[in-house]
Amino acid sequence: MGKEVENIARERGHDIVAKIDNEDDWKDFLNVTAKKGNVVIDFSMPEVAIENFKKCFDAGLPVVTGTTGWYNKKDKVFRMVAEKDAAFFYAPNFSMGVNIFFYINRKLAEVMNRVEGYKVTMREIHHIHKLDAPSGTAIKLAEDIVKKMSNLTGWSADKKNEKKIPIISVRKGEVTGIHEVKWQSEYDEIFLKHEAKNRKGFALGAVVAAEFLVNKKGVYTMDDMLNFDA
């Protein structure tokens, strides 16, 4: 993702002033380069993401992150944003197509809340290098459905709880990302699917988000940038 982000950023006329892969890179960046930057784009690992955010906020830099797996600590991150008067943009998926998919998913869930007889299941497929499961994208899809459905309480990685959406996670090959939402009744099924062809769409969305975040304060998502209702 770092290479794709760099390529897209340069195509759009931006300069890359630093690339950070280790602690030595951080030291050089914070001591020398940080003042030259306008925004940081983070695609790192869940276990280091929050510390990365803190370093950037301390340096007065806005952060755009596509890292997932830290969402159970959102409150902590949002407090840091407020305390540092910082700017933060997070998304489980920066693809424009996926965010249209999110919007359609929410609207369909609103309809299904008024219809009897349908049950929802989900499946996500990613490459073998992806560490978190379910994916952040799948979790958002599920949480958006739960918010609209009066008979659901959450999501689960199994099919044992009738009140929770089952999410099946598959890791194989070099699959960029496939997400499926299926509504089934005794009579028919409705099937929503998004399949990413490559990582360029994610990189473009992240760079556009960085452009959007410059000179802003607070927490933002793709819904804010695309002006979608929640």
Secondary structure, DSSP 8 states (H G I E B T S, - for coil): -HHHHHHHHHHTT--------SHHHHHHIIIIIGGG-S-EEE---HHHHHHHHHHHHHTT--EEE---S-GGGHHHHHHHHHHTT-EEEE-S---HHHHHHHHHHHHHHHHHTT-SS-EEEEEEEE-TT--SSS-HHHHHHHHHHHHH-TT--EEESSS--TTEEEEEEEE-TT---EEEEEEE-SS-EEEEEEE---SHHHHHHHHHHHHHHTT--EEE-HHHHHT---
